[in-house]
C-alpha cells in the first residue's frame, strides 16, 4: 500500500429531517460560484496529481472526524442546499442502528482493515448484519464496522454494486470543491450527503451520494463532520482553517517527496557491496536525511524517545517491508553503511561519554602548563633506589601500581606496593575529579578504552611509566614467617618505575629464576597465599579471556584471544600483593578512624562439602563461588572479608581507573597530613551508589562485548572443529553450563550423555550468532 494511498476512516452522522413530518427538507439557492472570500490560497490545480494523493493516512493527518469535499457534476450548474441553511439546529440525531434494514447500501470496515461496499441481507444476532459485498462475497459486519448508509441505496441490488463503484470513480472531480464550500459557508449551516449530492451533481441517486461521500473522505480541507452516526452531517470550515489545512497539505507533499528521495538512496545503498557502500560521513553530510537517520537511530537503539520522534524511522522500515523494531532498524543502518558491520550497539545504547567536556580539557591544560603545588612534597620518602616492577596486561594504558621486595637479614620479607598518586594532580573540588565521579570507572573493550581520566593525565602524567620518577603512595609490610603482617607502613613517596612487564614476560622470568628481586616477590606472594588459605580464603582461578580486535571497521577484523591464567606464578604474585595492600589500608584506616569503603563478607554458615567432591578446577571454583555470601561495604570500620581470608579490605591500588579507589586516596592522604578526611561516611555511601551502578554497567558492557567477539571468532572457525570444555553445573537434568577451556567462554548446552560437574568433554559449534549473543554447542 502506498505511503499516501490509505483511505482515512471517518466518522458519520445522520441526515436532516423535519421534526413534524419526518420528511427531508430541500432548498434551492443561487449565488456567485466563483467567490473567493479574499483567500490567498494555492490553486487547487497545484495538486494535479492522481487522486490517491488525497487518500491521506491517519498517521499523516490528525483529523479523523471531520472530512468533507465538494465536487460538481459535468454539465450541471445547479446548486441546491438544504433548508438547514435557514433553520438553525432543526436536525434530528438518530441512533446508529436506526436506519439499518434489509436491502440498504452500506460502506463498512473489513476485519482485515480494508473498506467494503455492499448490501445488507439479514440480521446476524442483535448487533451484526450479513452483507453481500462488491465481490459477491458474504461478510458478517458488526454495527461498529458500518461507516455510512448510502442515501438512495434502499432496495439496492447487490449485482449493481460494481457498476456503482465505476460510476463513483468518474465523479471524483475536485475542481469545484472550493465553490461548493463557499456556497455552504455563506449560509453557515449543516448539510447531509443528499444535500451535498444535489449541490455537486444535481441528483440524490445512490451513486451521486456515495460520490459525494468519497470526496468528503479524500480531501479534508473544506468540510468537517459534525455528527457521529450512520448518516453524516457536515459543516463548512472557516476561511483560516481552510488556509491552514491547504498549506499543511502542501507541506506534506513536499515532505513525502523528500521521503521518496531518501528511500531511493537507501535502496541503492543497500544493494551495494560492503566496500562500495557510502560511509557515515556521507549520510551525515546530507541535511535533508537527518530526520530519517535520527529517527532510525532512535528505533535502533531503543531509546525512551516519544513515538513522534520514532515515526519517520517506522515509516522507512514499513516501506522497506522490515520489522518496525530495533533489529529492523539496525539491519537497515548497517546495510546502508551508516553503522559498521561490527558496530557496538550495547555501547551506543548506553550513550556513554567517550570524549571529555571542554572545561575538563582546559583544566588538564592548566595542570600540564602550571604544575600544581605538591601538598606532600616535604614528607615524601625517597624510594627511588628500589627496583619497582609494574606487571599488567600487554601494552597497558593506565599503570596504577608497582611492587618491590627485599629479604631482610633475619630472613623475613619486606614488600612494597607503590600506588600512583592522582591526588598530587587533582584536588577534591577540581572539575576533573567531578568528571571521574560521573564516569565511575575506566571501561576496557576489545576495540577501545574509555578512560576515567583524560588521556594526558591518566595515561601519561599519573601512570607509573618505566624509567620515570613518579610521586606515589607506598604501602609496605614486613611479613611474619607464617605470612601474616608483622609491621605495616603507609607513606607518601617518590619512586622510579624500573621495569614494566606483561604477565607472560614476568612468568617467563620467574620460570628461569633470572631476576632475584622478582623471585623474592614471588616467594613473598606464595607465603601470603598460604596464610590466606589457612584463614579460609577462596582463590578464584577461573580462566578469563582477554580479547583484542584490530580493524573492527572492516568486514573481517583481526581477533586475538588470550586466556588469563589466574593460577600462573605472575598472576598470583600481582594479586597477592594487591590484596595485601587492601588489608594494610583497612588496618590503617581502622587505627586512624578514617571513613573508607571497607569491603566485607561474612563466612558461610555451613561448609559446602559437595563442592569439594568436584575435581579441582573451574567447576569446583564455580560451586564455591555460587554459595558465598554477598560482599557488603561498611564505611566506618574494617570487618572480615571471608572470601579473601582477611580481617579487613579496602580497594586502593587502581585510583586512575576506579573512582572508589580514588576516594580512598583522598581520605588516606588527608590522614597522612594530619588533616580531617574530606568525606564523611554518609557522603561516601551516597556518592558510591551511582559509582557502583556505573561499575555494574561497565562490567556488563565489557562482558557482552567480549562475548560478541568470541562468538564472531567461533563463527569463522572451520565447521566440526573440536573444543575442550568442562561441565560447571547443571540447570536441569539435561542442560548444563559449560566453559570452553581454551577461550574461557561460558555457555549453556544440552548434554546427550550423563555427566558430572568437573567432567571434561569435547564439543563443536553448531551455530554462532554474535549479534544475537547466541551459541549452540553439540557434544562430540
JOPE-V51167 format. One line per field, one symbol per residue. ss: DSSP state (h for helix, s for strand, l for the rest). psi: psi as a letter, one per 30 degrees, with the letter a starting at -180 (. if undefined). burial: + if it has 24 or more other ideal C-beta (glycine too) atoms within 12 Angstrom, else -. A space follows every 10 residues. Layout:
# JOPE-V51167
ss->???
psi->???
burial->???
This chain:
# JOPE-V51167
ss->llllslllll llllllslll lllsllssll llllllllll lllhhhhlll hhhhslllll lllllllsll llllllllls slhhhlllll llllllllll llllsssssl llllssssss sssllllsss sssllllsss sshhhssssl lllllllhhh hhhhhhhhhh llllllhhhh hhhhhhhlls sshhhhhhhh hllllhhhhh hhhhhhhhll llssslllll llssssllhh hhhhhhhhhh hhhhhhhhhh hhhhhhhhhh lllhhhlllh hhhhhlhhhh hhhhhhhhhh hlllllhhhh hhhhhhhhhl lllllhhhhh hhhhhlllll llllhhhhhh lllllllhhh hhhhhhhhhl llllllhhhl sslllllsss ssllllllll ssssssslll llssssssss lhhhllllll hhhhhhhhhl slssllllss llllhhhhhh hlllllllss sssssssssl llllssssss ssssssssss sshhhhhhhh hhlllhhhhh hhhhhhhhhh hhhhllllll lllsssssss lllllllsss ssssllllhh hhhhhhhhhh hhhhhhhhhh hhlllllsss slllllllhh hhlllllhhh hhhhhhllll lsssllllll sllllsllsl lllllllshh hhhhhhhhhh hhllllllll hhhhhhhhhh hhhhhhhhhh hhhhhhhhhh hhhhhhllll llssssssss llllssssss llllssssss llllllllls sssssssssh hhlssssssl
psi->kleggkkkkl lllllklkee fglkkkkkll ljfgkfggki lkkeffhhlk fffgiklefe kgjfgikllk akkkfkgkjk klffffjkhg lkjllegefk lkglkkklkl fffaklklkk elljafglkk kjafggkkkj kleffkekkj kggkhkkeff eeeeeeeeef fijgfgeeee eeeeefegak laeeeeeeee fglgleeeee eeeeefffjg eflkkfkiaf jkkkkkllee eeeeeeeeee eeeeeeeeee eeeeeeeeef flleffkkae eeeffjfffe eeeeeeeeee ghlhllfeff eeeeeeeeff glkiaeeeee eefeffgell egkjfeeeef hkkflklefe eeeeeeeefi klkjfgefgk kjgffkjkkj kalkhkejjf llklklklfg flkklkjkkk iffffklegk feeeeeeeee lkkjlfflkj lelkefdefd eekikkglkk kljkklkkkl ffflkeklkk lklkljjejj kleeeeeeee efhfjeeeee eeeeeeeeee eeefggkjjj gkkkkjkkkk hffleilkkk kkkjjfglee eeeeeeeeee eeeeeeeeee efhkklijkl kklkekkiee effkkkaeee eeeeffgllk klkkgelllk jeffhlflkk kffhfffkee eeeeeeeeee effglkkfkl eeeeeeefee eeeeeeeeee eeeeeeeeee eeeeeflklg kkkklkkelk faefklklkj effgkkkklk kflkllkfkk lkllkekjje efhkkklkk.
burial->--++-+++++ +++++++--- ---++++-+- --+-----+- +--+--+--- +-+++++--+ +-+-++++++ +++-----++ +++++----- ++++-++-++ --++++++++ ----++++++ +-------++ ++++----++ +++-++++++ +++--+-+-+ +--++--+-- ++++++++++ +++++-+-++ ++++++++++ ++++++++++ ++++++++++ +++++++-++ +++++++-+- ++--++--+- -++--+-++- -++-++--++ ------++-- --+-----+- ++++++++++ +--------+ ++++++++++ -+-+-+-+++ ++++++++++ ++++++++-+ -+---+---+ --++--+--- -+--++---+ +-++-+++++ +++--+++++ ++++++---- -+++++++++ ++++++++-+ +++++++-++ +++++++-++ ++++++++++ +++++--+-+ +++++++++- --+++--+++ ++++++++++ +++++++-++ ----+-++++ +++++++++- ++--+++++- +++++++++- -+----+-+- ++++++++++ ++++++++++ ++++++++++ -+-+++++++ +--------- +--+--++++ +++++-++-- --+++-++++ ++++++++++ ++++++++++ ++++++++++ ++----+++- +--++-++-- ++-++-++-- ++++++++++ +++++----- --+-++++++ -----+++++ +++++++++- +---+-++++ +-+++--+-+ +-+-+-+++-
